[in-house]
Amino acid sequence: MQTLKTSEVIKIAITGLPGVGKTTITNLLTNRKIPLKHDPTIGVNFSNIKLDELNTILSVFDFAGQERFSFIIDDLIKGSKIILLVTDSTPQNILNSIPLLNKLKIIAPNSKIIGIANKQDIKGALSPERVANILGLETYGMIAIDSREKVHMYRVLINALKSIN
């Protein structure tokens, strides 16, 4: 008789300032419709993603970026193995993301934090390398409204998971 192996559940948090594409990235990963106009998240969205390759289920928490919901992050981000800090790749947004990054380092000191330089297709977007230098984080470029980026995002997550295990 064959025994079934239980999947490991790993908590992933997606955070960043308002309008940077957090929910779009979540929708990309979960095969949901990719929104082309900004519809702010209220509080937190939750999704599960099964990675058969690693026998893992990702519990993805997509946090609202508005300041009035910041109290949610303090409690729910704890226990996240990986935190994706999403920026829109503009200089101002990246600089404005630094206080959030510093907060994440305090409330989730054992989490692997990865930068996502989203909206690489907009004029004035800084390269992922420049974003990495400013934030001091491993950072990957992304155009989350492009469904072809799904494979790239999965690779980022799989590589991150392999690096923490």
Summary of the structure (lengths in Angstrom):
residues: 165
radius of gyration: 15.4
end to end distance: 29.3
largest distance: 59.5
contacts: 505
relative contact order: 0.20
helix: 39%
strand: 24%
